[in-house]
Amino acid sequence: MTLNKNLIWILVISMPHIFQAAPKEEMKERNMNIIKKTDWQVRTNDVLGIAKQLEIREAVYRFQIKPDYAEDITVIAFKPPRSLHGWIGLRMDFYIDTKTKIIGGSVSGGIVRWCESRDVQFKNIGATIDRFEKNVDSKLMQSCKGIPATDLRGVLRRSFLTRHGTTTDAVGANLNIKSVAKEEGKVRLDLEHPFTKKKASVWIDLKTMKAVKAVQDGEQVFPK
C-alpha cells in the first residue's frame, strides 16, 4: 500500500505519540516492524526548489502500524551541488535550502506542512544513509514536528482550495506547485488549481512560517 498525501500527515501527527507512550521493550519490538522494503535506488530527477536533474537516492520503508495494517513511506536523500546541506527524510513536494539546513514542504488541504532533514551531518551521502539505516524509528516522523504549518485558509479564496473550484465544495484540492523561489527571507510558491487552472502566488516568511502576502488571478487577496 502506498501512502497518499493526506494519510502521511495523519501518520506524522500520531506516530511519535505511539512510540513515546510505549515501554522500552515494546518500542524495540515496534522498531523491528519498520523495515526497508526496497534497496536504495539512484536516479536523476528535478528537485523542486533545489535544482533540475539532481542525483537522488530513494528507498521505500514499510511501517507496521498495527498487526493487520502497514503503510509504505518513500525516503529520499540528496546533496545539492555548492551547498553545505543535504536532505534525507520523507519525500516532499518541494525543498528550500536555508542558511542552516534544508527544509521540505508539502501542500495538502490548504495547509503547507514542513519537515527537516533527518540528518544534519551531511558531508557524504553514503555515510548519511548508513547512519539513517542504523536508526530508522519514530524520529523520522518527529522531524516533521518542529516547524509550524502554514495555513493558507483565510489567505487564499476558498474556491481556490476546493477540488472543483467552488465555495460549496467540501473536498480540498491537490494544488499543483508550479515553481518555488526564495526572495529576501521569504519563499514564494506559485500554485495552480488542478481543475480550473487558475493561478495564485503565496509568500511565506521563513522565520515565522506564516503567509505574509498572496496574489490570486492578478489581484492581491492577502493582506487586504
Secondary structure, DSSP 8 states (H G I E B T S, - for coil): -B--HHHHHHHHHHHHHHHHHS-HHHHHHHHTTEEE-S--EEEEEEETTTEEEEEEEEEEEEEEEETTEEEEEEEEEE--TT-S--EEEE--SEEEE-SS-EEEEEEETTEEEEEE-S-S--S-HHHHHHHHHTT-STHHHHTTSSS--EE-BTTB-HHHHBTTS-SS--SB---EEEEEEEETTEEEEEEE-TTT--EEEEEEETTT--EEEEEETTEEEE--
